[in-house]
């Protein structure tokens, strides 16, 4: 069977593309080299993501550049109409008639093209054949994207990268230094006993949005949701830990502000106030796989993790929302309030404790 250079490339090499954006650009270039007059192209994929429903890549033939448009899922950042971003952009970019093909199944990836003039019947057949041969490499790319998006959603970006890069064995891990943040809701048990389950879930989601949103905004990563609690890290990536410590402090302050705004909304709706406590500490931890031989968890363990969780337990007795260990306080110039030295349950050495200034 004699294949065109485009179809041969799709069969032999397209699956090695680093991503859908590169596949679209290289496919467009191959089609143009085979004589199909193209002005622009678009590729739309459905992706498993908590916020994003579809990803669309847009390619211009004159520059070879690819840009991306996102379609948000219902309940995400903003409602998105049925995805026609690629079709709309193609029409705007060249003003002609768009040709579209589904690659593979009826709900598979959508390839769209537009030329400087209407396509001939032979050119349309070339585009259709390209879509048929593109189904397999696009399925490979979609499977990779699904795996990556799933791991990112459940583990966080840094942890997902670590899992993907290492064998699935429990004896693998590394010691890293990080600013740690541990936080949880207060009085959650009584809230869950007196509130309808759907309202409890809504309250938890709202709390996690505020604390995790603040962590991610300042470059941290949530490692675990533990019941109503959160363990997050700000890895030390430089010789000095100051940047990580300052980021953790800013995240804690932002979470306070976010929860104050949330509680204002809840008060107006007649809903109970949500209080939380948070602790920050700087230390080393083992970051990697633990668990049974055939059931692993990717997490962080070590004395630093123990200390930050015990320190959070002092928030209520000391009447503070955010507490900071002496180890982290020593690495920042941000203003803090000294609260003396305190014993922590299960921790051998007493801990110097600081708090954020009253806002």
C-alpha positions in Angstrom: 0.0 0.0 0.0 1.5 3.3 -1.1 1.0 6.0 1.6 1.5 9.7 1.3 4.3 11.2 3.4 1.6 12.6 5.8 -0.1 9.2 6.3 3.3 7.5 6.7 4.3 10.0 9.4 1.0 9.5 11.2 1.5 5.8 11.2 5.2 5.7 12.1 6.1 8.7 14.1 3.2 10.9 15.3 2.7 8.9 18.5 6.2 10.2 19.6 5.0 13.8 19.6 5.5 15.5 23.0 1.9 16.7 23.0 -1.2 17.5 21.1 0.0 21.0 20.2 3.1 19.5 18.4 1.1 16.9 16.7 -1.3 19.5 15.3 1.6 21.7 14.1 3.5 18.9 12.5 0.4 17.4 10.9 -0.5 20.8 9.4 3.1 21.1 8.0 3.0 17.6 6.5 -0.4 18.2 4.9 0.8 21.5 3.4 4.0 19.8 2.1 1.7 17.2 0.4 -0.1 20.1 -1.4 -3.2 20.8 0.7 -3.6 24.6 0.9 -4.0 25.4 4.6 -4.4 28.7 6.4 -5.0 27.3 9.9 -6.0 24.2 11.8 -7.6 23.3 15.2 -7.6 20.2 17.4 -10.1 19.7 20.2 -9.7 17.0 22.9 -11.9 16.2 25.9 -9.8 15.9 29.0 -10.5 14.6 32.5 -10.0 17.6 34.7 -11.9 19.1 37.6 -12.3 22.5 35.9 -11.6 22.0 32.2 -13.9 20.1 29.9 -12.1 20.5 26.6 -8.8 21.7 25.3 -8.5 23.2 21.8 -5.2 23.9 20.1 -5.1 26.5 17.3 -2.4 26.4 14.6 -1.5 29.1 12.0 0.2 28.0 8.8 2.0 31.3 8.2 3.8 31.3 11.5 3.7 27.6 12.6 2.7 28.8 16.0 0.1 27.0 18.2 -2.0 28.6 21.0 -4.4 27.0 23.3 -8.0 27.7 24.2 -9.8 26.1 27.2 -13.4 25.1 27.6 -14.5 25.1 31.3 -16.6 22.3 32.8 -20.0 23.0 34.4 -19.3 24.1 37.9 -15.8 25.2 37.0 -14.4 28.8 36.8 -17.1 29.8 34.3 -19.8 28.1 32.3 -18.8 27.3 28.7 -21.1 26.8 25.8 -20.9 23.7 23.6 -17.3 23.9 22.4 -16.9 25.7 19.1 -13.7 27.6 19.9 -11.8 26.0 17.1 -14.5 26.5 14.5 -15.0 30.1 15.5 -11.3 30.9 15.5 -10.8 29.2 12.1 -13.5 31.3 10.6 -12.2 34.5 12.1 -8.6 33.7 11.0 -9.3 33.0 7.3 -13.0 33.9 6.7 -13.7 30.8 4.7 -15.5 27.5 5.1 -14.2 25.2 7.8 -13.7 21.5 7.2 -13.9 19.2 10.2 -13.4 15.5 10.8 -13.7 13.4 13.9 -10.6 11.2 14.5 -11.7 7.7 15.6 -15.0 7.3 17.4 -18.0 9.6 17.0 -17.0 11.3 20.3 -13.3 11.4 19.4 -10.9 14.3 18.9 -12.0 16.9 16.4 -9.7 18.1 13.7 -10.7 21.3 11.8 -9.0 23.0 8.9 -9.5 26.1 6.8 -7.7 27.2 3.6 -7.2 30.4 1.7 -9.8 29.0 -0.7 -12.5 26.3 -0.6 -11.0 22.8 -0.5 -11.5 20.6 -3.6 -13.0 17.1 -3.3 -9.5 15.5 -3.5 -8.2 17.8 -0.8 -11.2 17.0 1.4 -10.4 13.3 1.0 -6.8 13.9 2.0 -8.0 15.6 5.2 -10.4 12.8 5.9 -7.7 10.2 5.4 -5.4 12.2 7.7 -8.1 12.2 10.4 -8.5 8.4 10.1 -4.8 7.8 10.5 -4.5 10.4 13.3 -7.0 8.5 15.5 -4.3 6.1 16.9 -1.6 8.7 17.8 -4.3 11.0 19.2 -5.6 8.1 21.4 -2.0 7.6 22.7 -1.7 11.3 23.5 -5.1 11.4 25.1 -4.2 8.4 27.3 -1.0 10.2 28.4 -2.9 13.4 29.1 -5.6 11.4 31.1 -2.9 9.8 33.2 -1.1 13.1 33.9 -4.4 15.0 34.6 -5.6 12.3 37.0 -2.3 12.2 38.9 -2.1 16.0 39.0 -5.7 16.2 40.4 -5.1 13.6 43.1 -1.5 14.1 44.0 -0.5 17.6 42.9 1.8 18.7 40.1 5.2 18.1 41.8 4.2 14.8 43.3 2.7 13.6 40.0 5.9 14.3 38.2 7.8 12.4 40.9 5.5 9.4 40.6 5.7 9.4 36.8 9.4 9.6 36.8 10.1 6.7 39.3 9.3 3.0 39.4 6.2 1.9 41.4 8.1 0.7 44.4 7.7 1.6 48.1 11.5 1.8 48.7 11.8 4.9 46.7 11.8 8.4 48.2 13.9 11.4 48.8 14.6 13.8 51.7 13.6 17.3 50.8 13.5 20.6 52.8 10.3 22.5 52.8 8.1 25.0 54.6 5.1 22.9 55.7 1.6 24.1 56.3 -0.9 22.1 58.2 -4.5 23.3 58.7 -7.9 22.0 59.7 -11.4 23.1 60.5 -12.4 23.5 64.1 -15.6 21.9 65.5 -16.0 19.8 62.3 -17.3 16.8 64.2 -20.2 18.8 65.7 -20.9 20.4 62.4 -21.1 17.0 60.7 -23.5 15.7 63.3 -25.9 18.6 63.1 -25.8 19.4 59.4 -27.2 17.6 56.4 -24.5 15.6 54.5 -24.8 17.7 51.4 -24.3 20.9 53.4 -21.3 19.4 55.1 -19.7 18.5 51.8 -20.4 22.1 50.5 -18.8 23.5 53.6 -15.7 21.3 53.2 -15.4 22.2 49.5 -15.6 25.9 50.3 -12.9 25.5 53.0 -10.6 23.5 50.8 -11.1 26.1 48.0 -9.8 28.8 50.3 -6.9 27.0 51.9 -5.7 25.1 48.8 -6.3 28.2 46.6 -4.1 30.2 48.8 -1.4 27.5 48.8 -1.3 27.2 45.1 -1.4 31.0 44.5 1.9 31.3 46.3 3.6 28.3 44.6 2.9 25.6 47.2 1.4 22.2 46.7 -1.3 20.4 48.7 0.0 16.9 49.5 -3.0 15.6 51.4 -6.6 16.3 52.3 -6.9 14.4 55.6 -10.6 14.5 56.7 -11.1 18.2 57.2 -7.4 18.9 57.3 -4.8 19.9 54.7 -1.0 19.2 54.5 0.8 21.4 52.1 4.4 22.0 51.3 6.5 24.9 49.8 9.7 23.1 48.7 13.0 25.0 49.3 14.5 25.3 45.8 17.3 27.7 46.6 20.3 27.9 49.0 18.2 30.1 51.4 14.8 28.9 52.5 13.5 32.5 52.8 11.4 32.5 49.6 9.6 29.2 50.6 9.0 30.5 54.2 7.7 33.8 53.0 5.4 32.1 50.5 4.0 29.9 53.2 3.3 32.9 55.4 1.6 34.8 52.6 -0.5 31.7 51.8 -1.6 31.5 55.5 -2.5 35.2 55.5 -4.4 34.8 52.2 -6.3 31.9 53.6 -7.4 33.9 56.6 -8.7 36.7 54.4 -10.5 34.2 52.2 -12.2 32.5 55.1 -13.2 35.9 56.5 -14.9 36.7 53.2 -16.5 33.2 53.1 -17.9 33.6 56.6 -19.4 36.9 55.6 -21.3 35.1 52.8 -22.3 32.3 55.1 -23.6 34.7 57.7 -25.8 36.4 55.2 -27.2 33.0 54.2 -27.8 32.0 57.8 -25.1 29.4 57.8 -22.7 28.7 60.8 -19.3 30.3 61.0 -16.3 28.2 59.9 -13.2 28.5 62.1 -9.8 27.0 61.3 -6.3 26.6 62.7 -3.1 26.5 60.7 0.6 25.9 61.6 3.8 26.6 59.6 7.1 24.9 60.1 10.4 24.6 58.2 12.1 21.2 58.2 13.2 18.1 56.3 10.8 15.3 55.4 10.9 12.0 53.5 8.9 12.5 50.3 7.9 9.4 48.4 6.1 6.0 48.3 5.0 4.2 51.4 2.4 1.5 51.9 1.8 -2.2 51.3 3.7 -4.2 48.7 0.9 -3.8 46.2 -0.9 -0.6 47.4 1.1 2.6 47.6 0.6 6.1 48.8 2.7 9.0 47.8 3.2 11.2 50.9 5.5 13.0 53.3 6.6 11.7 56.7 9.1 12.6 59.3 9.6 14.7 62.4 8.8 18.0 60.6 5.4 16.6 59.6 4.8 15.5 63.2 5.8 18.9 64.6 3.6 21.0 62.3 0.5 18.9 63.0 1.2 19.1 66.8 1.8 22.9 66.6 -1.6 23.3 64.9 -3.2 21.8 68.0 -2.0 24.9 70.0 -4.1 27.3 67.9 -7.2 26.9 69.9 -5.6 27.0 73.4 -3.5 30.1 72.4 -6.5 31.8 70.7 -4.7 32.2 67.4 -5.7 31.2 63.9 -2.1 30.8 62.5 1.0 29.7 64.5 4.6 29.7 63.2 7.4 27.6 64.6 10.7 29.1 65.6 12.5 27.3 62.8 10.4 29.1 60.2 10.3 32.4 62.0 14.1 32.5 62.0 14.2 32.5 58.2 11.8 35.4 57.5 11.8 39.1 58.0 8.0 39.3 57.9 6.6 40.7 61.1 5.5 38.0 63.7 4.3 38.0 67.3 6.4 36.0 69.8 4.2 33.7 72.0 7.0 32.1 74.0 8.2 28.5 74.1 5.7 25.7 74.4 5.7 21.9 74.9 4.2 19.9 72.0 2.5 16.6 72.6 4.9 13.8 71.4 7.7 16.2 70.6 10.8 15.9 72.7 12.1 19.5 72.5 10.0 22.6 73.4 9.1 24.8 70.4 9.4 28.5 70.1 6.0 29.7 68.8 5.1 32.8 66.9 1.8 34.1 65.4 0.8 36.3 62.5 0.0 39.9 63.5 -3.7 40.7 63.9 -5.1 41.8 60.6 
